[in-house]
Amino acid sequence: MSQGVSHSGVSAVLASRMPTQAEFAELVEISEARMSQLMAEGAFIPGQSALTWLRGYLERLREAASGRDPDGTLIKERAGLAREQRIGQAIKNAVAQGEFAPIGLLSDMLGLASGSVAQRLDALVPRLKLVWPDMPDAARVAIETELANARNEWVRATGELSSTRLDELAQTSDEEPAE
């Protein structure tokens, strides 16, 4: 701006001028793509003066600088960050209280426990034969049948429990408010 032009003179020139998107983008030093985005968001109305656009643009900048975030992007990002921080802290608390462990570790532990139970069940009939050599075949068959049923129920119940619990966890995470 030259020294001979007053503030009101600049305002008068801007008020009388209807700029193109490219001209206004160049004036405020933003890309034409950003200018098009602002137009699509309704920040500027075609046919308004350069002064009106400039005042609107400066107001948007002031709002963004003060945290009012006119298009809501900053608010959404902050809400998402806060949610992730809450989830992270909840996991840390659960780990500290012994209520949480990685799924791989839990799967390994369940596998070890199941293997141990299966080994003991498999060893039961041969041990019974050692301490009761004349065990009737009907008793042996009945015991083997009950052990097989118990093992099958163990597998079914742990599979159902795992599936139900995973469904509950998925539903709980789906119900978390997005903020």
C-alpha positions as CSV (number, residue, x, y, z in Angstrom):
1,M,0.0,0.0,0.0
2,S,1.4,3.4,-1.0
3,Q,1.7,6.0,1.7
4,G,-0.6,8.4,-0.2
5,V,-3.6,5.9,0.1
6,S,-5.7,6.1,3.3
7,H,-7.3,3.2,5.1
8,S,-10.7,4.4,4.0
9,G,-9.5,4.6,0.4
10,V,-8.4,1.0,0.5
11,S,-11.7,0.0,1.9
12,A,-13.5,1.9,-0.8
13,V,-11.5,0.2,-3.5
14,L,-12.1,-3.3,-2.0
15,A,-15.8,-2.5,-1.5
16,S,-16.2,-1.6,-5.1
17,R,-14.3,-4.6,-6.5
18,M,-15.9,-8.1,-7.1
19,P,-12.8,-10.4,-7.3
20,T,-12.5,-13.8,-8.9
21,Q,-11.6,-16.7,-6.7
22,A,-8.1,-16.7,-8.1
23,E,-7.6,-13.0,-7.4
24,F,-8.8,-13.3,-3.8
25,A,-6.7,-16.4,-3.2
26,E,-3.7,-14.5,-4.4
27,L,-4.6,-11.5,-2.2
28,V,-4.8,-13.5,1.0
29,E,-2.0,-15.9,-0.1
30,I,-3.9,-19.2,-0.1
31,S,-4.1,-21.8,-2.8
32,E,-6.8,-21.8,-5.3
33,A,-7.8,-25.3,-4.1
34,R,-8.3,-23.9,-0.5
35,M,-10.2,-21.0,-1.9
36,S,-12.5,-23.4,-3.8
37,Q,-12.9,-25.4,-0.6
38,L,-13.9,-22.3,1.3
39,M,-16.4,-21.4,-1.4
40,A,-17.9,-24.9,-1.2
41,E,-18.2,-24.5,2.6
42,G,-20.2,-21.3,2.1
43,A,-17.5,-19.0,3.6
44,F,-17.8,-16.7,0.6
45,I,-20.8,-15.9,-1.6
46,P,-20.0,-15.2,-5.3
47,G,-20.7,-11.6,-6.3
48,Q,-19.8,-10.1,-3.0
49,S,-17.2,-7.5,-2.8
50,A,-13.5,-8.1,-2.0
51,L,-14.0,-6.2,1.2
52,T,-16.9,-8.5,2.4
53,W,-14.8,-11.5,1.5
54,L,-11.7,-10.1,3.3
55,R,-13.7,-9.3,6.4
56,G,-15.3,-12.8,6.4
57,Y,-11.9,-14.4,5.9
58,L,-10.3,-12.4,8.7
59,E,-13.2,-13.4,11.0
60,R,-12.6,-17.1,10.2
61,L,-9.0,-16.7,11.0
62,R,-9.8,-15.0,14.3
63,E,-12.3,-17.8,15.2
64,A,-9.7,-20.5,14.3
65,A,-7.0,-18.7,16.3
66,S,-9.3,-18.4,19.4
67,G,-10.3,-22.1,19.2
68,R,-13.8,-21.6,17.9
69,D,-13.0,-23.5,14.8
70,P,-15.7,-22.5,12.2
71,D,-15.8,-25.8,10.3
72,G,-15.5,-28.0,13.4
73,T,-12.4,-29.9,12.3
74,L,-10.3,-28.8,15.3
75,I,-13.1,-29.8,17.7
76,K,-13.5,-33.2,16.1
77,E,-9.7,-33.8,16.2
78,R,-9.5,-32.8,19.8
79,A,-12.5,-35.0,20.7
80,G,-10.9,-37.9,18.9
81,L,-7.6,-37.3,20.6
82,A,-9.3,-37.1,24.0
83,R,-11.1,-40.4,23.4
84,E,-7.9,-42.2,22.4
85,Q,-6.2,-40.8,25.5
86,R,-9.1,-42.1,27.7
87,I,-8.9,-45.5,26.1
88,G,-5.1,-45.6,26.5
89,Q,-5.4,-44.6,30.2
90,A,-8.1,-47.2,30.7
91,I,-5.9,-49.9,29.3
92,K,-3.0,-48.8,31.5
93,N,-5.2,-48.9,34.5
94,A,-6.6,-52.3,33.7
95,V,-3.0,-53.6,33.2
96,A,-1.9,-52.1,36.5
97,Q,-4.9,-53.8,38.3
98,G,-4.3,-57.1,36.6
99,E,-7.5,-56.9,34.7
100,F,-6.0,-56.7,31.2
101,A,-3.5,-58.7,29.2
102,P,-2.7,-58.9,25.5
103,I,-5.0,-61.3,23.6
104,G,-2.1,-63.4,22.5
105,L,-1.0,-64.0,26.1
106,L,-4.5,-64.9,27.2
107,S,-4.8,-67.3,24.3
108,D,-1.5,-69.0,25.2
109,M,-2.5,-69.3,28.8
110,L,-5.9,-70.8,27.9
111,G,-4.2,-73.2,25.6
112,L,-1.8,-74.3,28.3
113,A,-4.6,-74.7,30.9
114,S,-6.7,-76.7,28.4
115,G,-3.7,-78.9,27.5
116,S,-3.1,-79.6,31.2
117,V,-6.7,-80.5,31.9
118,A,-6.8,-82.7,28.8
119,Q,-3.6,-84.5,29.9
120,R,-5.1,-85.2,33.3
121,L,-8.3,-86.4,31.8
122,D,-6.5,-88.7,29.4
123,A,-4.4,-90.2,32.3
124,L,-7.4,-90.9,34.5
125,V,-8.6,-94.2,33.0
126,P,-5.1,-95.8,32.8
127,R,-4.5,-94.7,36.4
128,L,-7.8,-96.2,37.5
129,K,-6.8,-99.5,35.8
130,L,-3.6,-99.5,37.8
131,V,-5.4,-99.1,41.1
132,W,-8.4,-101.2,40.1
133,P,-7.1,-103.9,37.8
134,D,-10.4,-105.8,37.6
135,M,-12.5,-102.7,36.8
136,P,-15.5,-103.9,34.8
137,D,-15.6,-102.9,31.1
138,A,-19.0,-101.2,31.7
139,A,-17.4,-98.9,34.4
140,R,-14.4,-98.1,32.2
141,V,-16.7,-97.3,29.2
142,A,-18.9,-95.1,31.4
143,I,-15.9,-93.2,32.8
144,E,-14.4,-92.7,29.3
145,T,-17.8,-91.5,28.0
146,E,-18.2,-89.0,30.9
147,L,-14.6,-87.8,30.4
148,A,-15.2,-87.3,26.7
149,N,-18.4,-85.4,27.4
150,A,-16.6,-83.3,30.0
151,R,-13.8,-82.5,27.5
152,N,-16.4,-81.6,24.8
153,E,-18.3,-79.4,27.2
154,W,-15.0,-77.7,28.2
155,V,-14.2,-76.9,24.6
156,R,-17.7,-75.7,23.8
157,A,-18.0,-73.5,26.9
158,T,-14.6,-71.9,26.5
159,G,-15.3,-71.2,22.8
160,E,-18.7,-69.8,23.6
161,L,-17.3,-67.7,26.5
162,S,-14.6,-66.3,24.3
163,S,-17.0,-65.5,21.5
164,T,-19.5,-63.9,23.8
165,R,-16.9,-61.8,25.5
166,L,-15.3,-60.6,22.3
167,D,-18.8,-59.7,21.0
168,E,-19.4,-57.7,24.3
169,L,-16.1,-55.9,23.9
170,A,-16.9,-55.1,20.3
171,Q,-20.3,-53.8,21.2
172,T,-18.9,-51.7,24.1
173,S,-16.3,-50.1,21.8
174,D,-19.1,-49.4,19.2
175,E,-21.2,-47.7,21.8
176,E,-18.4,-45.3,22.9
177,P,-19.6,-41.8,22.0
178,A,-17.6,-40.2,19.1
179,E,-17.9,-36.8,20.8
